[in-house]
């Protein structure tokens, strides 16, 4: 046991560097997913015609294709169009685009959980439909979406491991580098797994605290149409 702990202490500096990169990828991807996903949710929920069709097509296309394919298309495919991206930005964009489709559905489910009568009542009081959405519907939806959205946060930290396929030095990539140097795959992957478990447990606890503070008593998402 002491040998295992000593081994962990010796590789921790490298694993920590990888963990920092994994968290940076996660934050960047989640923010990009939010920036794209929320408008897509609004377009799919309230849009008409080509606007709604575009949102539906985008969400279903992204959700229906593997993340690895999206990552390779962005990193290896865009250069053919004259768009060159470094590894980290390419990974963030790929992860963010993938996340945006799932976030869009989380937001859409939260929006649909709000009683439609609230929007109608707001319009009856003189608000436009856009004002009712921004001032009445969205504030409630953003609080209701926290429980399902927290799953995306946890998934994203794990999904960053695919970035090692384009040589991004995140946690898993650092682990593989250590394995190639020490020839200790079992011990190395064990400690990589322990780090993931600890970090994800902390994130889940923080999100749970935020969820409880922002929860609307007696009101939760009822599902999607």
N, CA, C and O of each residue as an XYZ file, in Angstrom:
900
protein
N       0.833     -1.213      0.000
C       0.000      0.000      0.000
C       0.867      1.263      0.000
O       0.578      2.238     -0.694
N       1.937      1.215      0.798
C       2.840      2.366      0.863
C       3.484      2.620     -0.496
O       3.669      3.767     -0.905
N       3.825      1.519     -1.198
C       4.429      1.650     -2.524
C       3.472      2.328     -3.490
O       3.884      3.151     -4.308
N       2.174      1.977     -3.396
C       1.165      2.585     -4.276
C       1.042      4.079     -3.998
O       0.950      4.882     -4.927
N       1.042      4.447     -2.730
C       0.934      5.859     -2.364
C       2.171      6.632     -2.821
O       2.067      7.757     -3.311
N       3.328      6.022     -2.656
C       4.556      6.676     -3.104
C       4.555      6.850     -4.618
O       5.022      7.863     -5.141
N       4.025      5.849     -5.312
C       3.936      5.955     -6.769
C       3.000      7.101     -7.161
O       3.289      7.873     -8.075
N       1.869      7.194     -6.447
C       0.927      8.283     -6.732
C       1.583      9.641     -6.500
O       1.418     10.559     -7.304
N       2.314      9.766     -5.418
C       2.986     11.034     -5.114
C       3.972     11.398     -6.227
O       4.142     12.570     -6.560
N       4.615     10.383     -6.792
C       5.612     10.651     -7.838
C       4.969     11.088     -9.155
O       5.560     11.861     -9.909
N       3.753     10.593     -9.435
C       3.106     10.943    -10.712
C       2.087     12.066    -10.568
O       1.593     12.572    -11.576
N       1.762     12.467     -9.347
C       0.740     13.479     -9.113
C       0.993     14.791     -9.843
O       0.050     15.346    -10.407
N       2.222     15.319     -9.863
C       2.434     16.590    -10.578
C       1.989     16.535    -12.045
O       1.382     17.481    -12.545
N       2.291     15.432    -12.728
C       1.890     15.300    -14.129
C       0.379     15.121    -14.249
O      -0.247     15.706    -15.133
N      -0.204     14.320    -13.371
C      -1.654     14.118    -13.406
C      -2.392     15.413    -13.081
O      -3.458     15.681    -13.635
N      -1.829     16.209    -12.190
C      -2.465     17.481    -11.845
C      -2.498     18.417    -13.051
O      -3.492     19.104    -13.289
N      -1.397     18.435    -13.811
C      -1.384     19.248    -15.029
C      -2.491     18.800    -15.984
O      -3.176     19.627    -16.586
N      -2.655     17.496    -16.112
C      -3.712     16.977    -16.967
C      -5.093     17.308    -16.449
O      -5.997     17.613    -17.227
N      -5.262     17.251    -15.127
C      -6.550     17.584    -14.525
C      -6.919     19.034    -14.801
O      -8.074     19.332    -15.104
N      -5.953     19.935    -14.698
C      -6.209     21.348    -14.967
C      -6.691     21.529    -16.410
O      -7.635     22.277    -16.663
N      -6.046     20.850    -17.340
C      -6.447     20.943    -18.746
C      -7.861     20.377    -18.936
O      -8.666     20.947    -19.671
N      -8.155     19.262    -18.277
C      -9.495     18.662    -18.377
C     -10.567     19.619    -17.875
O     -11.626     19.743    -18.489
N     -10.298     20.293    -16.767
C     -11.267     21.238    -16.215
C     -11.412     22.462    -17.115
O     -12.512     22.991    -17.274
N     -10.304     22.910    -17.704
C     -10.376     24.043    -18.640
C     -11.207     23.670    -19.862
O     -12.027     24.463    -20.325
N     -10.999     22.473    -20.382
C     -11.804     22.004    -21.512
C     -13.278     21.939    -21.133
O     -14.143     22.335    -21.914
N     -13.560     21.441    -19.936
C     -14.946     21.300    -19.486
C     -15.641     22.648    -19.384
O     -16.758     22.819    -19.872
N     -14.979     23.601    -18.750
C     -15.576     24.932    -18.578
C     -15.805     25.594    -19.930
O     -16.876     26.143    -20.187
N     -14.793     25.541    -20.790
C     -14.931     26.149    -22.106
C     -16.046     25.521    -22.919
O     -16.829     26.223    -23.558
N     -16.120     24.186    -22.895
C     -17.141     23.476    -23.662
C     -18.541     23.738    -23.113
O     -19.483     23.920    -23.885
N     -18.684     23.757    -21.799
C     -19.998     24.008    -21.199
C     -20.485     25.416    -21.506
O     -21.667     25.618    -21.784
N     -19.582     26.393    -21.457
C     -19.971     27.773    -21.779
C     -20.368     27.901    -23.245
O     -21.365     28.546    -23.568
N     -19.586     27.284    -24.133
C     -19.930     27.315    -25.554
C     -21.248     26.597    -25.799
O     -22.078     27.053    -26.585
N     -21.432     25.466    -25.117
C     -22.689     24.734    -25.246
C     -23.876     25.544    -24.769
O     -24.961     25.467    -25.346
N     -23.676     26.320    -23.717
C     -24.739     27.179    -23.196
C     -25.076     28.289    -24.186
O     -26.247     28.572    -24.439
N     -24.046     28.912    -24.740
C     -24.251     30.015    -25.682
C     -25.000     29.548    -26.929
O     -25.820     30.286    -27.475
N     -24.723     28.335    -27.377
C     -25.411     27.801    -28.555
C     -26.718     27.123    -28.170
O     -27.727     27.284    -28.856
N     -26.707     26.369    -27.083
C     -27.848     25.537    -26.727
C     -29.094     26.299    -26.332
O     -30.198     25.916    -26.718
N     -28.939     27.381    -25.564
C     -30.117     28.131    -25.130
C     -30.871     28.751    -26.306
O     -32.092     28.614    -26.374
N     -30.188     29.428    -27.236
C     -30.911     29.930    -28.415
C     -31.560     28.804    -29.219
O     -32.668     28.968    -29.731
N     -30.882     27.669    -29.332
C     -31.465     26.547    -30.068
C     -32.739     26.050    -29.386
O     -33.710     25.689    -30.051
N     -32.726     26.036    -28.059
C     -33.917     25.612    -27.320
C     -35.078     26.572    -27.576
O     -36.215     26.145    -27.778
N     -34.782     27.871    -27.567
C     -35.820     28.871    -27.820
C     -36.335     28.758    -29.250
O     -37.537     28.864    -29.491
N     -35.419     28.542    -30.203
C     -35.827     28.408    -31.599
C     -36.699     27.176    -31.800
O     -37.681     27.219    -32.541
N     -36.340     26.078    -31.141
C     -37.126     24.855    -31.294
C     -38.480     24.970    -30.590
O     -39.473     24.408    -31.053
N     -38.517     25.688    -29.489
C     -39.761     25.792    -28.726
C     -40.722     26.817    -29.309
O     -41.921     26.565    -29.426
N     -40.177     27.984    -29.676
C     -41.042     29.087    -30.098
C     -40.928     29.428    -31.588
O     -41.746     30.180    -32.117
N     -39.926     28.882    -32.256
C     -39.725     29.213    -33.662
C     -40.781     28.598    -34.563
O     -41.487     27.662    -34.191
N     -40.862     29.154    -35.753
C     -41.797     28.653    -36.760
C     -41.043     28.379    -38.052
O     -40.003     28.980    -38.320
N     -41.574     27.475    -38.838
C     -41.044     27.233    -40.160
C     -39.578     26.857    -40.190
O     -39.148     25.936    -39.495
N     -38.805     27.581    -41.009
C     -37.397     27.247    -41.225
C     -36.571     27.421    -39.958
O     -35.589     26.707    -39.756
N     -36.960     28.365    -39.100
C     -36.218     28.585    -37.849
C     -36.308     27.348    -36.959
O     -35.298     26.866    -36.447
N     -37.515     26.847    -36.783
C     -37.691     25.654    -35.963
C     -37.057     24.441    -36.620
O     -36.442     23.615    -35.946
N     -37.206     24.332    -37.942
C     -36.633     23.200    -38.665
C     -35.109     23.186    -38.531
O     -34.504     22.126    -38.376
N     -34.498     24.366    -38.591
C     -33.046     24.447    -38.443
C     -32.620     23.967    -37.061
O     -31.667     23.199    -36.927
N     -33.338     24.428    -36.026
C     -32.995     24.037    -34.656
C     -33.162     22.533    -34.469
O     -32.300     21.880    -33.881
N     -34.262     21.985    -34.964
C     -34.497     20.542    -34.848
C     -33.411     19.768    -35.584
O     -32.869     18.794    -35.062
N     -33.097     20.208    -36.804
C     -32.077     19.527    -37.589
C     -30.718     19.558    -36.919
O     -30.006     18.554    -36.890
N     -30.360     20.721    -36.377
C     -29.067     20.862    -35.699
C     -28.986     19.930    -34.495
O     -28.015     19.190    -34.337
N     -30.011     19.972    -33.651
C     -30.001     19.169    -32.422
C     -29.951     17.683    -32.732
O     -29.179     16.942    -32.123
N     -30.770     17.248    -33.675
C     -30.808     15.822    -33.991
C     -29.532     15.354    -34.681
O     -29.079     14.231    -34.458
N     -28.955     16.209    -35.514
C     -27.697     15.847    -36.184
C     -26.569     15.680    -35.179
O     -25.823     14.702    -35.233
N     -26.442     16.628    -34.265
C     -25.350     16.569    -33.286
C     -25.554     15.411    -32.322
O     -24.603     14.705    -31.989
N     -26.768     15.214    -31.882
C     -27.037     14.116    -30.951
C     -26.926     12.755    -31.628
O     -26.681     11.744    -30.969
N     -27.105     12.735    -32.929
C     -27.115     11.470    -33.655
C     -25.767     11.029    -34.199
O     -25.663      9.959    -34.799
N     -24.730     11.841    -33.996
C     -23.398     11.468    -34.482
C     -22.431     11.371    -33.308
O     -22.563     12.114    -32.335
N     -21.462     10.463    -33.389
C     -20.514     10.278    -32.271
C     -19.647     11.515    -32.046
O     -19.292     12.222    -32.989
N     -19.320     11.757    -30.798
C     -18.485     12.905    -30.462
C     -17.109     12.812    -31.123
O     -16.543     13.824    -31.537
N     -16.577     11.599    -31.220
C     -15.255     11.430    -31.829
C     -15.270     11.879    -33.283
O     -14.317     12.499    -33.756
N     -16.349     11.568    -33.989
C     -16.476     11.998    -35.383
C     -16.489     13.517    -35.461
O     -15.836     14.105    -36.324
N     -17.233     14.155    -34.560
C     -17.286     15.615    -34.535
C     -15.917     16.206    -34.236
O     -15.518     17.201    -34.841
N     -15.197     15.590    -33.297
C     -13.861     16.063    -32.937
C     -12.908     15.966    -34.123
O     -12.161     16.906    -34.396
N     -12.926     14.835    -34.830
C     -12.036     14.643    -35.969
C     -12.398     15.572    -37.131
O     -11.516     16.075    -37.827
N     -13.694     15.797    -37.337
C     -14.120     16.703    -38.411
C     -13.596     18.117    -38.170
O     -13.155     18.793    -39.099
N     -13.649     18.550    -36.927
C     -13.210     19.910    -36.611
C     -11.691     20.023    -36.659
O     -11.155     20.989    -37.200
N     -10.999     19.037    -36.094
C      -9.536     19.150    -36.013
C      -8.846     18.789    -37.330
O      -7.892     19.447    -37.744
N      -9.344     17.730    -37.983
C      -8.702     17.287    -39.222
C      -9.415     17.785    -40.483
O      -8.797     17.926    -41.538
N     -10.725     18.050    -40.363
C     -11.490     18.449    -41.535
C     -11.431     19.928    -41.868
O     -11.332     20.298    -43.037
N     -11.491     20.781    -40.843
C     -11.502     22.227    -41.099
C     -10.244     22.733    -41.812
O     -10.347     23.664    -42.610
N      -9.055     22.156    -41.557
C      -7.885     22.620    -42.304
C      -8.047     22.509    -43.817
O      -7.452     23.290    -44.560
N      -8.849     21.545    -44.283
C      -9.101     21.436    -45.726
C      -9.874     22.634    -46.252
O      -9.863     22.917    -47.450
N     -10.551     23.341    -45.340
C     -11.293     24.549    -45.720
C     -10.491     25.810    -45.417
O     -10.995     26.925    -45.548
N      -9.250     25.623    -45.016
C      -8.390     26.759    -44.712
C      -8.514     27.278    -43.297
O      -8.006     28.353    -42.979
N      -9.198     26.507    -42.428
C      -9.376     26.919    -41.031
C      -8.483     26.054    -40.150
O      -8.744     24.865    -39.965
N      -7.445     26.649    -39.616
C      -6.505     25.916    -38.781
C      -6.756     26.217    -37.309
O      -6.821     27.381    -36.912
N      -6.895     25.189    -36.513
C      -7.134     25.352    -35.078
C      -6.099     24.568    -34.298
O      -5.715     23.465    -34.689
N      -5.645     25.147    -33.183
C      -4.789     24.396    -32.282
C      -5.599     23.290    -31.615
O      -6.827     23.275    -31.696
N      -4.914     22.377    -30.966
C      -5.585     21.215    -30.388
C      -6.624     21.590    -29.326
O      -7.750     21.095    -29.349
N      -6.238     22.464    -28.400
C      -7.155     22.803    -27.305
C      -8.396     23.533    -27.809
O      -9.504     23.129    -27.455
N      -8.269     24.596    -28.627
C      -9.485     25.238    -29.157
C     -10.356     24.267    -29.956
O     -11.582     24.316    -29.865
N      -9.726     23.384    -30.741
C     -10.501     22.416    -31.518
C     -11.289     21.489    -30.600
O     -12.447     21.173    -30.873
N     -10.655     21.053    -29.506
C     -11.339     20.171    -28.562
C     -12.492     20.893    -27.879
O     -13.570     20.321    -27.711
N     -12.275     22.145    -27.484
C     -13.331     22.910    -26.824
C     -14.515     23.110    -27.763
O     -15.667     22.969    -27.352
N     -14.233     23.437    -29.020
C     -15.311     23.647    -29.994
C     -16.089     22.356    -30.217
O     -17.320     22.366    -30.226
N     -15.377     21.247    -30.397
C     -16.053     19.970    -30.629
C     -16.902     19.560    -29.429
O     -18.062     19.177    -29.578
N     -16.311     19.646    -28.244
C     -17.051     19.297    -27.037
C     -18.209     20.250    -26.802
O     -19.284     19.834    -26.369
N     -17.990     21.540    -27.088
C     -19.039     22.539    -26.888
C     -20.208     22.344    -27.835
O     -21.365     22.457    -27.431
N     -19.911     22.052    -29.087
C     -20.980     21.804    -30.063
C     -21.782     20.571    -29.664
O     -23.011     20.574    -29.723
N     -21.080     19.524    -29.260
C     -21.778     18.319    -28.822
C     -22.655     18.610    -27.616
O     -23.806     18.176    -27.556
N     -22.110     19.345    -26.656
C     -22.861     19.677    -25.448
C     -24.064     20.561    -25.752
O     -25.100     20.453    -25.097
N     -23.927     21.430    -26.741
C     -24.999     22.387    -27.035
C     -26.304     21.696    -27.399
O     -27.382     22.169    -27.040
N     -26.207     20.576    -28.111
C     -27.422     19.869    -28.522
C     -28.141     19.286    -27.308
O     -29.369     19.324    -27.225
N     -27.375     18.754    -26.381
C     -27.982     18.178    -25.178
C     -28.484     19.278    -24.242
O     -29.547     19.146    -23.635
N     -27.723     20.348    -24.129
C     -28.181     21.463    -23.307
C     -29.462     22.061    -23.871
O     -30.350     22.468    -23.122
N     -29.550     22.111    -25.189
C     -30.763     22.647    -25.823
C     -31.994     21.859    -25.395
O     -33.054     22.431    -25.140
N     -31.843     20.543    -25.319
C     -32.976     19.718    -24.907
C     -33.279     19.864    -23.417
O     -34.437     19.798    -23.006
N     -32.241     20.062    -22.614
C     -32.483     20.330    -21.189
C     -33.284     21.626    -21.024
O     -34.261     21.676    -20.277
N     -32.856     22.661    -21.729
C     -33.536     23.955    -21.626
C     -34.957     23.860    -22.182
O     -35.888     24.433    -21.616
N     -35.120     23.147    -23.276
C     -36.463     23.017    -23.856
C     -37.398     22.304    -22.883
O     -38.554     22.696    -22.725
N     -36.894     21.257    -22.233
C     -37.710     20.562    -21.252
C     -38.107     21.465    -20.098
O     -39.238     21.406    -19.617
N     -37.169     22.306    -19.652
C     -37.470     23.237    -18.558
C     -38.496     24.275    -18.986
O     -39.406     24.608    -18.227
N     -38.350     24.782    -20.195
C     -39.293     25.781    -20.706
C     -40.692     25.199    -20.804
O     -41.673     25.842    -20.431
N     -40.775     23.969    -21.314
C     -42.084     23.333    -21.469
C     -42.720     22.974    -20.131
O     -43.924     22.729    -20.057
N     -41.914     22.944    -19.077
C     -42.457     22.647    -17.748
C     -43.159     23.850    -17.123
O     -43.907     23.705    -16.156
N     -42.918     25.027    -17.675
C     -43.578     26.232    -17.171
C     -45.004     26.299    -17.720
O     -45.227     26.124    -18.918
N     -45.940     26.547    -16.850
C     -47.341     26.640    -17.261
C     -47.504     27.695    -18.350
O     -47.130     28.854    -18.175
N     -48.067     27.273    -19.466
C     -48.259     28.183    -20.597
C     -49.119     29.388    -20.213
O     -49.014     30.459    -20.812
N     -49.957     29.194    -19.217
C     -50.825     30.284    -18.789
C     -50.067     31.481    -18.249
O     -50.563     32.606    -18.305
N     -48.868     31.253    -17.725
C     -48.075     32.370    -17.209
C     -47.689     33.329    -18.327
O     -47.739     34.547    -18.158
N     -47.305     32.771    -19.468
C     -46.964     33.614    -20.608
C     -48.174     34.355    -21.132
O     -48.081     35.527    -21.497
N     -49.307     33.679    -21.170
C     -50.532     34.319    -21.653
C     -50.971     35.430    -20.705
O     -51.440     36.480    -21.144
N     -50.816     35.191    -19.393
C     -51.191     36.208    -18.417
C     -50.297     37.432    -18.549
O     -50.765     38.566    -18.440
N     -49.006     37.200    -18.786
C     -48.078     38.316    -18.956
C     -48.436     39.145    -20.178
O     -48.361     40.373    -20.146
N     -48.822     38.477    -21.249
C     -49.218     39.210    -22.456
C     -50.526     39.963    -22.232
O     -50.732     41.043    -22.786
N     -51.410     39.383    -21.414
C     -52.668     40.057    -21.111
C     -52.430     41.334    -20.306
O     -53.242     42.259    -20.335
N     -51.291     41.372    -19.578
C     -50.953     42.558    -18.797
C     -50.170     43.595    -19.599
O     -49.761     44.629    -19.072
N     -49.973     43.303    -20.861
C     -49.334     44.290    -21.728
C     -47.950     43.929    -22.222
O     -47.381     44.672    -23.022
N     -47.382     42.811    -21.776
C     -46.067     42.395    -22.266
C     -46.179     41.816    -23.668
O     -47.210     41.258    -24.045
N     -45.105     41.957    -24.432
C     -45.034     41.249    -25.699
C     -44.666     39.799    -25.410
O     -44.283     39.454    -24.292
N     -44.784     38.960    -26.428
C     -44.427     37.550    -26.238
C     -42.958     37.420    -25.873
O     -42.592     36.615    -25.017
N     -42.101     38.228    -26.536
C     -40.666     38.183    -26.246
C     -40.378     38.619    -24.812
O     -39.544     38.018    -24.135
N     -41.061     39.653    -24.350
C     -40.866     40.120    -22.978
C     -41.334     39.068    -21.969
O     -40.706     38.870    -20.929
N     -42.433     38.406    -22.287
C     -42.941     37.363    -21.394
C     -41.944     36.210    -21.290
O     -41.735     35.656    -20.210
N     -41.336     35.856    -22.413
C     -40.354     34.768    -22.408
C     -39.134     35.155    -21.586
O     -38.667     34.382    -20.750
N     -38.619     36.363    -21.830
C     -37.387     36.800    -21.174
C     -37.573     37.074    -19.683
O     -36.686     36.781    -18.880
N     -38.726     37.634    -19.313
C     -38.932     38.084    -17.933
C     -39.713     37.112    -17.051
O     -39.604     37.163    -15.826
N     -40.496     36.232    -17.664
C     -41.346     35.325    -16.883
C     -40.906     33.864    -17.041
O     -40.694     33.156    -16.057
N     -40.776     33.435    -18.282
C     -40.505     32.020    -18.543
C     -39.051     31.640    -18.270
O     -38.780     30.697    -17.527
N     -38.118     32.376    -18.871
C     -36.704     31.998    -18.772
C     -36.154     31.993    -17.339
O     -35.450     31.052    -16.971
N     -36.450     33.008    -16.522
C     -35.912     32.963    -15.153
C     -36.312     31.708    -14.392
O     -35.510     31.155    -13.640
N     -37.539     31.257    -14.581
C     -37.980     30.027    -13.931
C     -37.321     28.804    -14.564
O     -36.895     27.884    -13.865
N     -37.242     28.807    -15.891
C     -36.667     27.668    -16.599
C     -35.199     27.469    -16.233
O     -34.735     26.337    -16.101
N     -34.471     28.571    -16.070
C     -33.048     28.465    -15.746
C     -32.828     27.871    -14.356
O     -31.791     27.260    -14.095
N     -33.794     28.049    -13.473
C     -33.693     27.423    -12.154
C     -34.104     25.954    -12.221
O     -33.502     25.105    -11.563
N     -35.116     25.661    -13.005
C     -35.586     24.282    -13.119
C     -34.604     23.380    -13.853
O     -34.590     22.169    -13.634
N     -33.784     23.961    -14.723
C     -32.903     23.153    -15.564
C     -31.658     22.683    -14.821
O     -30.923     21.840    -15.336
N     -31.403     23.205    -13.629
C     -30.165     22.875    -12.919
C     -29.990     21.370    -12.682
O     -28.898     20.860    -12.931
N     -31.010     20.629    -12.212
C     -30.794     19.186    -11.978
C     -30.353     18.419    -13.229
O     -29.342     17.720    -13.175
N     -31.080     18.525    -14.361
C     -30.602     17.796    -15.548
C     -29.307     18.377    -16.105
O     -28.466     17.641    -16.621
N     -29.143     19.711    -16.001
C     -27.928     20.338    -16.522
C     -26.700     19.901    -15.738
O     -25.603     19.831    -16.292
N     -26.873     19.606    -14.454
C     -25.739     19.156    -13.644
C     -25.177     17.841    -14.172
O     -23.982     17.575    -14.041
N     -26.037     17.021    -14.766
C     -25.550     15.784    -15.377
C     -24.592     16.080    -16.518
O     -23.600     15.377    -16.710
N     -24.898     17.126    -17.273
C     -24.030     17.508    -18.384
C     -22.665     17.957    -17.875
O     -21.645     17.684    -18.507
N     -22.643     18.639    -16.746
C     -21.367     19.063    -16.157
C     -20.514     17.842    -15.835
O     -19.326     17.803    -16.155
N     -21.121     16.856    -15.206
C     -20.391     15.643    -14.825
C     -19.951     14.865    -16.059
O     -18.811     14.407    -16.140
N     -20.873     14.717    -17.031
C     -20.518     14.003    -18.252
C     -19.363     14.694    -18.975
O     -18.469     14.032    -19.501
N     -19.386     16.028    -18.998
C     -18.391     16.760    -19.767
C     -16.984     16.537    -19.234
O     -16.039     16.400    -20.010
N     -16.841     16.501    -17.913
C     -15.517     16.252    -17.342
C     -14.999     14.898    -17.820
O     -13.814     14.756    -18.119
N     -15.884     13.904    -17.892
C     -15.470     12.589    -18.372
C     -15.236     12.588    -19.882
O     -14.320     11.931    -20.376
N     -16.082     13.341    -20.615
C     -15.956     13.356    -22.067
C     -14.651     13.990    -22.539
O     -14.206     13.729    -23.657
N     -14.035     14.821    -21.698
C     -12.791     15.461    -22.124
C     -11.701     14.435    -22.401
O     -10.698     14.749    -23.040
N     -11.894     13.214    -21.924
C     -10.874     12.186    -22.144
C     -10.706     11.858    -23.625
O      -9.656     11.353    -24.024
N     -11.730     12.140    -24.457
C     -11.597     11.855    -25.891
C     -10.586     12.795    -26.543
O     -10.090     12.516    -27.635
N     -10.282     13.903    -25.878
C      -9.360     14.878    -26.461
C      -7.945     14.337    -26.581
O      -7.136     14.887    -27.329
N      -7.634     13.266    -25.856
C      -6.288     12.703    -25.973
C      -6.059     12.139    -27.381
O      -4.915     11.939    -27.790
N      -7.140     11.885    -28.117
C      -7.026     11.355    -29.472
C      -6.411     12.362    -30.436
O      -5.901     11.978    -31.489
N      -6.453     13.650    -30.086
C      -5.776     14.656    -30.903
C      -4.623     15.276    -30.112
O      -4.209     16.405    -30.373
N      -4.121     14.521    -29.150
C      -2.917     14.874    -28.384
C      -3.082     16.085    -27.473
O      -2.111     16.789    -27.197
N      -4.304     16.333    -27.004
C      -4.494     17.359    -25.979
C      -4.032     16.762    -24.647
O      -4.491     15.678    -24.285
N      -3.149     17.421    -23.913
C      -2.571     16.841    -22.696
C      -3.495     16.911    -21.485
O      -3.140     17.480    -20.452
N      -4.690     16.324    -21.623
C      -5.607     16.315    -20.479
C      -5.281     15.132    -19.572
O      -4.254     14.479    -19.753
N      -6.134     14.855    -18.614
C      -5.824     13.874    -17.581
C      -5.523     12.486    -18.150
O      -4.529     11.862    -17.779
N      -6.374     12.011    -19.041
C      -6.158     10.681    -19.600
C      -4.886     10.627    -20.434
O      -4.146      9.645    -20.380
N      -4.633     11.677    -21.203
C      -3.414     11.716    -22.014
C      -2.175     11.700    -21.125
O      -1.197     11.017    -21.431
N      -2.214     12.451    -20.028
C      -1.089     12.441    -19.094
C      -0.895     11.044    -18.509
O       0.234     10.587    -18.327
N      -2.004     10.377    -18.220
C      -1.912      9.020    -17.704
C      -1.243      8.080    -18.696
O      -0.418      7.251    -18.311
N      -1.594      8.207    -19.965
C      -0.997      7.346    -20.989
C       0.485      7.660    -21.166
O       1.288      6.762    -21.418
N       0.847      8.939    -21.033
C       2.262      9.302    -21.110
C       3.034      8.671    -19.962
O       4.144      8.173    -20.153
N       2.449      8.691    -18.771
C       3.113      8.097    -17.607
C       3.264      6.589    -17.785
O       4.290      6.012    -17.424
N       2.231      5.956    -18.347
C       2.292      4.509    -18.586
C       3.439      4.163    -19.526
O       4.153      3.183    -19.314
N       3.612      4.978    -20.570
C       4.684      4.711    -21.535
C       6.066      4.872    -20.913
O       7.045      4.303    -21.396
N       6.135      5.650    -19.841
C       7.420      5.887    -19.184
C       7.697      4.896    -18.051
O       8.841      4.509    -17.815
N       6.628      4.493    -17.353
C       6.805      3.650    -16.165
C       6.442      2.185    -16.397
O       6.842      1.310    -15.629
N       5.672      1.923    -17.475
C       5.190      0.570    -17.763
C       4.364      0.016    -16.596
O       4.450     -1.162    -16.250
N       3.560      0.911    -16.003
C       2.669      0.513    -14.917
C       1.246      0.956    -15.253
O       0.739      1.912    -14.666
N       0.600      0.268    -16.194
C      -0.739      0.693    -16.623
C      -1.808      0.562    -15.544
O      -2.641      1.454    -15.380
N      -1.785     -0.548    -14.809
C      -2.831     -0.785    -13.810
C      -2.787      0.264    -12.710
O      -3.809      0.862    -12.373
N      -1.609      0.486    -12.153
C      -1.479      1.456    -11.069
C      -1.815      2.863    -11.540
O      -2.494      3.614    -10.840
N      -1.334      3.216    -12.735
C      -1.566      4.572    -13.255
C      -3.040      4.817    -13.517
O      -3.586      5.840    -13.106
N      -3.686      3.878    -14.202
C      -5.107      4.056    -14.517
C      -5.959      4.026    -13.255
O      -6.999      4.682    -13.191
N      -5.525      3.270    -12.254
C      -6.245      3.266    -10.978
C      -6.269      4.672    -10.386
O      -7.324      5.147     -9.966
N      -5.121      5.340    -10.349
C      -5.068      6.670     -9.756
C      -5.759      7.709    -10.632
O      -6.324      8.676    -10.120
N      -5.718      7.517    -11.939
C      -6.487      8.404    -12.823
C      -7.973      8.282    -12.506
O      -8.687      9.282    -12.427
N      -8.432      7.037    -12.326
C      -9.839      6.811    -11.980
C     -10.202      7.416    -10.640
O     -11.281      7.988    -10.489
N      -9.311      7.297     -9.660
C      -9.562      7.881     -8.339
C      -9.710      9.398     -8.447
O     -10.591      9.983     -7.816
N      -8.860     10.029     -9.235
C      -8.943     11.484     -9.409
C     -10.272     11.870    -10.028
O     -10.914     12.822     -9.583
N     -10.693     11.129    -11.062
C     -11.996     11.410    -11.687
C     -13.123     11.295    -10.662
O     -13.995     12.162    -10.596
N     -13.107     10.235     -9.869
C     -14.172     10.016     -8.884
C     -14.220     11.156     -7.872
O     -15.296     11.663     -7.554
N     -13.066     11.556     -7.370
C     -13.024     12.626     -6.361
C     -13.511     13.938     -6.950
O     -14.335     14.625     -6.346
N     -13.011     14.288     -8.120
C     -13.392     15.563     -8.745
C     -14.883     15.581     -9.074
O     -15.564     16.575     -8.820
N     -15.387     14.493     -9.634
C     -16.809     14.448     -9.997
C     -17.703     14.456     -8.765
O     -18.798     15.017     -8.796
N     -17.247     13.844     -7.691
C     -18.022     13.865     -6.436
C     -18.109     15.282     -5.885
O     -19.159     15.703     -5.400
N     -17.011     16.011     -5.961
C     -17.010     17.405     -5.489
C     -17.936     18.252     -6.340
O     -18.716     19.046     -5.814
N     -17.853     18.085     -7.659
C     -18.711     18.851     -8.566
C     -20.176     18.535     -8.295
O     -21.005     19.442     -8.236
N     -20.499     17.258     -8.129
C     -21.883     16.858     -7.870
C     -22.395     17.470     -6.574
O     -23.552     17.885     -6.501
N     -21.546     17.530     -5.549
C     -21.951     18.102     -4.266
C     -22.198     19.602     -4.395
O     -23.178     20.121     -3.859
N     -21.312     20.296     -5.103
C     -21.470     21.742     -5.293
C     -22.753     22.043     -6.062
O     -23.515     22.938     -5.695
N     -22.979     21.285     -7.132
C     -24.192     21.500     -7.937
C     -25.438     21.204     -7.112
O     -26.447     21.896     -7.242
N     -25.374     20.181     -6.267
C     -26.516     19.832     -5.416
C     -26.837     20.972     -4.450
O     -28.006     21.273     -4.211
N     -25.805     21.606     -3.896
C     -26.013     22.747     -2.988
C     -26.665     23.907     -3.734
O     -27.601     24.531     -3.236
N     -26.156     24.190     -4.941
C     -26.717     25.275     -5.757
C     -28.171     24.974     -6.098
O     -29.032     25.852     -6.032
N     -28.435     23.706     -6.467
C     -29.796     23.313     -6.827
C     -30.764     23.541     -5.662
O     -31.869     24.044     -5.864
N     -30.353     23.174     -4.454
C     -31.230     23.326     -3.286
C     -31.478     24.795     -2.964
O     -32.573     25.164     -2.539
N     -30.466     25.629     -3.164
C     -30.623     27.056     -2.873
C     -31.540     27.744     -3.872
O     -32.255     28.682     -3.518
N     -31.524     27.284     -5.117
C     -32.298     27.933     -6.175
C     -33.604     27.224     -6.486
O     -34.370     27.679     -7.336
N     -33.869     26.105     -5.800
C     -35.059     25.324     -6.109
C     -36.333     26.129     -5.852
O     -36.402     26.931     -4.921
N     -37.331     25.900     -6.691
C     -38.651     26.505     -6.522
C     -39.508     25.496     -5.747
O     -39.817     24.431     -6.280
N     -39.893     25.799     -4.520
C     -40.634     24.831     -3.691
C     -41.874     24.291     -4.404
O     -42.697     25.051     -4.915
N     -41.986     22.972     -4.426
C     -43.161     22.325     -5.001
C     -43.224     22.384     -6.508
O     -44.275     22.117     -7.091
N     -42.113     22.733     -7.161
C     -42.152     22.897     -8.612
C     -40.900     22.281     -9.205
O     -39.787     22.664     -8.843
N     -41.069     21.339    -10.102
C     -39.955     20.733    -10.783
C     -40.339     20.395    -12.213
O     -41.513     20.441    -12.580
N     -39.338     20.054    -13.016
C     -39.610     19.728    -14.404
C     -40.512     18.510    -14.505
O     -40.300     17.499    -13.836
N     -41.520     18.630    -15.352
C     -42.459     17.520    -15.523
C     -42.156     16.678    -16.739
O     -42.824     15.674    -16.986
N     -41.134     17.083    -17.517
C     -40.778     16.312    -18.713
C     -40.951     17.114    -19.969
O     -41.372     18.270    -19.936
N     -40.620     16.485    -21.092
C     -40.672     17.136    -22.390
C     -41.841     16.598    -23.191
O     -42.354     15.507    -22.942
N     -42.244     17.411    -24.168
C     -43.258     16.948    -25.107
C     -42.615     16.062    -26.145
O     -43.297     15.562    -27.039
